[in-house]
Amino acid sequence: MKDAGAVTVVETSLQTPGSCAIEAPADPCAIVIIGACGDLARRKLLQALFRLFNNGGLPEPFIVVGVDLNPLNTMEYRELIKDSLQTFSGEKIVAKDWDAFVSRLHYIGMNPKAESPYAQLADFLRPYRPPSMSTLSTLSAKPH
Protein backbone atom coordinates (compact mmCIF):
# COMPACT_ATOMS: atom_id res chain seq x y z
CA MET A 1 0.00 0.00 0.00
CA LYS A 2 1.35 3.44 -0.95
CA ASP A 3 0.27 6.87 0.22
CA ALA A 4 -0.18 9.12 -2.82
CA GLY A 5 -1.34 12.26 -1.07
CA ALA A 6 -5.10 12.26 -0.52
CA VAL A 7 -5.59 8.84 -2.12
CA THR A 8 -4.29 5.54 -0.80
CA VAL A 9 -3.16 3.28 -3.64
CA VAL A 10 -3.42 -0.44 -3.00
CA GLU A 11 -0.93 -2.59 -4.87
CA THR A 12 -3.13 -5.11 -6.65
CA SER A 13 -3.65 -6.51 -10.10
CA LEU A 14 -6.36 -4.81 -12.15
CA GLN A 15 -6.81 -8.09 -13.97
CA THR A 16 -8.68 -9.52 -11.01
CA PRO A 17 -12.44 -9.08 -11.53
CA GLY A 18 -13.86 -6.69 -9.00
CA SER A 19 -10.49 -5.25 -8.05
CA CYS A 20 -9.50 -1.62 -8.12
CA ALA A 21 -6.15 -0.04 -7.29
CA ILE A 22 -7.85 2.84 -5.48
CA GLU A 23 -8.98 2.06 -1.97
CA ALA A 24 -11.44 4.97 -1.77
CA PRO A 25 -12.78 6.97 -4.72
CA ALA A 26 -11.63 10.56 -5.10
CA ASP A 27 -13.78 13.67 -4.78
CA PRO A 28 -16.75 14.17 -7.14
CA CYS A 29 -15.56 15.04 -10.62
CA ALA A 30 -16.37 15.84 -14.21
CA ILE A 31 -14.13 14.05 -16.68
CA VAL A 32 -13.84 15.88 -20.01
CA ILE A 33 -12.36 14.03 -22.99
CA ILE A 34 -11.48 16.30 -25.90
CA GLY A 35 -11.15 14.12 -28.97
CA ALA A 36 -13.79 11.78 -27.59
CA CYS A 37 -14.53 10.01 -30.88
CA GLY A 38 -10.88 9.22 -31.54
CA ASP A 39 -9.03 5.97 -31.26
CA LEU A 40 -7.41 6.64 -27.88
CA ALA A 41 -10.71 7.60 -26.28
CA ARG A 42 -12.66 4.67 -27.73
CA ARG A 43 -10.00 1.98 -27.29
CA LYS A 44 -8.46 2.97 -23.97
CA LEU A 45 -9.87 5.91 -22.00
CA LEU A 46 -13.55 4.99 -21.97
CA GLN A 47 -12.81 1.29 -21.45
CA ALA A 48 -10.71 2.21 -18.41
CA LEU A 49 -13.42 4.51 -17.05
CA PHE A 50 -16.09 1.84 -17.57
CA ARG A 51 -13.99 -0.73 -15.71
CA LEU A 52 -13.17 1.70 -12.91
CA PHE A 53 -16.87 2.49 -12.54
CA ASN A 54 -17.81 -1.20 -12.40
CA ASN A 55 -15.10 -1.85 -9.79
CA GLY A 56 -16.09 1.08 -7.57
CA GLY A 57 -13.10 3.23 -8.49
CA LEU A 58 -14.98 6.36 -9.56
CA PRO A 59 -16.44 8.89 -7.13
CA GLU A 60 -20.05 9.83 -6.58
CA PRO A 61 -21.12 11.88 -8.33
CA PHE A 62 -19.16 11.90 -11.56
CA ILE A 63 -19.89 12.62 -15.21
CA VAL A 64 -17.94 12.00 -18.39
CA VAL A 65 -18.28 14.58 -21.14
CA GLY A 66 -16.97 13.71 -24.58
CA VAL A 67 -16.10 16.65 -26.82
CA ASP A 68 -15.27 16.32 -30.49
CA LEU A 69 -15.87 17.84 -33.91
CA ASN A 70 -18.27 15.11 -35.02
CA PRO A 71 -21.90 16.27 -35.25
CA LEU A 72 -23.30 13.57 -32.94
CA ASN A 73 -25.84 13.90 -30.18
CA THR A 74 -25.43 12.24 -26.78
CA MET A 75 -27.53 9.19 -27.70
CA GLU A 76 -25.51 8.56 -30.87
CA TYR A 77 -22.28 8.98 -28.94
CA ARG A 78 -23.41 6.51 -26.28
CA GLU A 79 -24.10 3.91 -28.98
CA LEU A 80 -20.68 4.55 -30.55
CA ILE A 81 -18.99 4.00 -27.19
CA LYS A 82 -21.02 0.88 -26.39
CA ASP A 83 -20.06 -0.61 -29.76
CA SER A 84 -16.42 0.36 -29.16
CA LEU A 85 -16.37 -1.23 -25.71
CA GLN A 86 -17.72 -4.49 -27.10
CA THR A 87 -15.43 -4.47 -30.13
CA PHE A 88 -12.16 -3.53 -28.45
CA SER A 89 -12.55 -5.33 -25.13
CA GLY A 90 -13.81 -8.57 -26.65
CA GLU A 91 -16.22 -8.83 -23.74
CA LYS A 92 -19.99 -8.76 -23.71
CA ILE A 93 -21.29 -5.75 -21.83
CA VAL A 94 -23.70 -6.58 -19.02
CA ALA A 95 -26.85 -4.47 -19.53
CA LYS A 96 -27.21 -3.41 -15.88
CA ASP A 97 -23.56 -2.27 -15.75
CA TRP A 98 -23.91 -0.29 -18.98
CA ASP A 99 -27.21 1.28 -17.89
CA ALA A 100 -25.64 2.49 -14.64
CA PHE A 101 -22.64 3.99 -16.48
CA VAL A 102 -24.29 5.43 -19.60
CA SER A 103 -26.48 7.93 -17.77
CA ARG A 104 -23.27 9.72 -16.75
CA LEU A 105 -21.87 9.81 -20.31
CA HIS A 106 -22.56 12.96 -22.35
CA TYR A 107 -21.38 14.40 -25.65
CA ILE A 108 -20.85 17.86 -27.08
CA GLY A 109 -20.15 18.38 -30.77
CA MET A 110 -17.85 21.37 -30.85
CA ASN A 111 -17.68 23.94 -33.64
CA PRO A 112 -14.06 25.17 -33.74
CA LYS A 113 -15.07 28.14 -35.90
CA ALA A 114 -17.46 29.49 -33.28
CA GLU A 115 -16.47 32.71 -31.57
CA SER A 116 -16.01 30.86 -28.29
CA PRO A 117 -15.92 27.10 -29.03
CA TYR A 118 -15.55 26.12 -25.37
CA ALA A 119 -18.51 28.20 -24.18
CA GLN A 120 -20.93 25.34 -24.89
CA LEU A 121 -18.81 23.02 -22.75
CA ALA A 122 -18.64 25.57 -19.92
CA ASP A 123 -22.42 26.08 -20.08
CA PHE A 124 -23.00 22.32 -20.02
CA LEU A 125 -20.73 21.76 -17.02
CA ARG A 126 -22.11 24.65 -14.93
CA PRO A 127 -25.07 22.77 -13.33
CA TYR A 128 -22.87 19.73 -12.62
CA ARG A 129 -20.11 21.70 -10.92
CA PRO A 130 -20.74 22.23 -7.22
CA PRO A 131 -17.80 23.98 -5.54
CA SER A 132 -16.33 20.69 -4.36
CA MET A 133 -16.35 19.04 -7.81
CA SER A 134 -13.06 18.74 -9.66
CA THR A 135 -12.68 18.68 -13.43
CA LEU A 136 -10.22 16.35 -15.13
CA SER A 137 -9.63 17.11 -18.80
CA THR A 138 -7.72 15.04 -21.31
CA LEU A 139 -6.81 16.06 -24.83
CA SER A 140 -6.66 13.08 -27.15
CA ALA A 141 -7.07 14.87 -30.47
CA LYS A 142 -4.65 14.93 -33.36
CA PRO A 143 -3.30 18.36 -34.25
CA HIS A 144 -4.61 20.03 -37.39
N, C-alpha and C positions, 0 to 999 in steps of 0.2 A: 504494500500500500504506500502511495506517495502523496505528499501534501503539495498540491499545485495552487496555492493561494486559497481562494474561497471554495474550491472544489476538491474533494478527495478522490483521487484516481485509484481504482482497485486494479491490480495487475491480474488480468484474466484473459482468456481467449474469447474473441468475439465470435468465434465459430460455434461456440456452444449455444444451442437454442435457449433463448430466454436470458442470456447473459448480457451485461452491459458494463463497460469499463468505468462508468460514472456511478458512484455510490448514491448520490442524491442529485436530482436534476437542478440545473441552474435557475436563475431568476426568469420570470416570464419574458418572452422575446418574440420579435418579428424577424423572420429570416427572409431576406430579399436576395433573389438570385437573378442577376442581370445576365442575359444570355440564356434564359431558362428553357429555350427550345433546342439548344445546342447539344452536342454529343456529351460533353462533360456533365452537364446538368442531368441529362436523361440516363446516362450509363452509370454515373457514380454518385453525384450529390443527392439526387432524390431517392435513389435506392438506399443510401446511407441514412437519410432522414427517416424514411419509412421503417427501416430496421430499428433505428434508435427509438422511434415512437412505439413500436410493438414491444420493445424490451424495456420500456419505462425510462428511457434516457433523455426524453425531452420534457421541458417544464410545462406547467399549467399556469396560465394559458400560453399558447404559442400559435403563430400563423406562419405560413410559408407563402410568399408572394413572388411569383415568377414574372419577370419583365423581359420582353423581347420585342423585336420589330414585326413579328408575324401578327397578322390581323385575326387573332383567335379571340374567342370569349372564354370565360372561366370553365364552362362545361366542356368545350372542345379541348382545352388544355388538360383538364382532368383525364379525359379519355386518352389523349396522347401519352400522358405519364403512366396511366394504368397499362396501356399496351407496351410501353417501354419497360416497365418493371417486369412484366411477364416475359418479354422477349429477352432482355439482357440478363435477368437473374436465373432464368430457366426454371423458376418455381411458379407454382400456381398460387395466385393471390387469394387468400381467404376473404370472403365477402365481408364478414363482420370487421376484420382488421382494416380493410380498405375503406369501408363506410365511416369508421371512426377517424381515419386519417384525412380522407378527402374533403371533409367539411372545413378543414383548416387550410386547404390549398386553393390559392387564388391566382389570377393572371391579369396582367395589364399589358396590352399591346401599345408600345410606345411609338410616338411619331417624332423622330429625331429632328424634323424640320420645324416643329412647333417652337413658338417663342420661348417657352419654358418646358422642355420635354419631361422634366422630373416633377413638375407640379401635380400631374395626375397621380403619381405615386405618393407624393406627400399628402395629397387630399385623401387618398385611399387609406393610408396608414393612420391618419389623425384619430379616428374613433377607436382604433385598436391600441393606441399608445398611452396608457396611463403613465404617470410619472416614473413608476418603478419598472417599466418595460424597456428592455434593451433592444437594439436593432443590430443584427448581424447582416452585413451585406457581402456578397461575393460577386465578382465580375468574371464571368466565364464566356466572354464574347471575343470573337476574333476582331482584330483591328481592321478598319476600313481604310 
